Amino acid sequence: MRTTNIALLAAALVTATPVAAQTDQITLGTAMQLTGRLANTGRYYGHGYQLAIDKINEKGGVTVAGKKYKLALKMLDSQSDVNLGVPSAPCRRPTTTSTARSR
């Protein structure tokens, strides 16, 4: 589950550029277990993500193409069901070219 959440968080960062162009905020999203039998684990992930975002924002946020942005977090509930996790996370196509390679 940790790998899935990290992958969704990374995908949100890459795909958030169109939204960021309209505001000074980049919203990162994740679908995680906020309810259901694994809700306790999801709470730990959520607190960890929020702590990381708060620390990044305290240091001025992130710079994308020379412009500073603050980060925000949006968590969607997968209800501890892997079949709900992926479809609940809307993804946008990146509009920028990435230098990262998929393996």
C-alpha positions in Angstrom: 0.0 0.0 0.0 2.9 2.4 0.8 4.2 2.0 -2.8 0.8 2.7 -4.2 0.4 5.9 -2.1 3.9 7.1 -3.0 3.2 6.5 -6.7 -0.1 8.4 -6.5 1.6 11.3 -4.7 4.4 11.4 -7.3 1.9 11.3 -10.2 -0.1 14.1 -8.6 3.0 16.2 -8.4 3.9 15.7 -12.0 0.3 16.2 -13.2 -0.5 19.2 -11.0 1.1 21.7 -13.4 -2.1 22.8 -15.2 -3.8 23.6 -11.9 -0.7 25.3 -10.5 -0.6 27.6 -13.5 -3.9 29.2 -12.2 -2.9 29.5 -8.5 0.2 29.7 -6.4 -0.6 26.3 -4.9 0.0 22.7 -6.1 -2.4 20.2 -4.8 -1.1 16.6 -4.3 -3.7 13.9 -4.0 -3.8 10.4 -2.7 -6.4 7.7 -2.4 -5.9 6.0 1.0 -7.7 3.9 3.6 -9.4 6.6 5.8 -12.2 4.2 6.8 -12.6 0.4 6.9 -10.4 -2.2 8.5 -7.1 -0.5 7.5 -8.1 3.0 8.5 -5.6 3.2 11.3 -2.7 2.6 8.8 -4.2 5.2 6.5 -4.2 7.7 9.3 -0.4 7.2 9.8 0.2 7.8 6.1 -2.0 10.9 6.0 -0.1 12.4 9.0 3.2 11.6 7.3 2.2 13.2 4.0 0.9 16.3 5.8 4.0 16.6 7.9 6.2 16.5 4.8 4.1 19.1 3.0 4.1 21.4 6.1 7.9 21.1 6.3 8.3 21.9 2.6 5.9 24.8 2.8 7.8 26.2 5.9 10.9 26.3 3.7 9.1 28.3 1.0 7.4 25.6 -1.0 8.7 24.2 -4.3 10.0 26.0 -7.4 8.6 25.0 -10.8 9.9 26.8 -13.9 11.3 29.6 -11.7 8.0 30.2 -9.8 7.4 29.3 -6.1 4.4 27.3 -5.1 3.0 26.1 -1.8 1.8 22.5 -1.6 -1.6 21.3 -0.4 -2.8 17.7 0.2 -6.1 16.2 -0.8 -6.9 12.7 0.6 -9.6 10.5 -0.9 -11.0 7.6 1.0 -10.4 4.1 -0.6 -12.5 2.6 2.3 -9.7 0.0 2.7 -10.7 -1.5 -0.7 -8.0 -1.6 -3.4 -10.7 -1.6 -6.1 -11.8 1.8 -5.0 -8.4 3.4 -4.5 -7.2 3.8 -8.1 -10.5 4.8 -9.8 -11.1 7.5 -7.1 -7.8 9.3 -8.0 -8.4 11.6 -11.0 -5.2 11.9 -13.0 -4.4 14.6 -15.5 -1.9 14.3 -18.3 1.3 16.2 -17.7 1.7 19.2 -20.0 5.5 19.5 -19.3 8.2 17.2 -20.6 9.8 15.1 -17.9 13.4 13.9 -17.9 12.5 10.9 -15.7 12.5 7.5 -17.4 10.1 4.7 -16.7 11.5 1.2 -16.2 
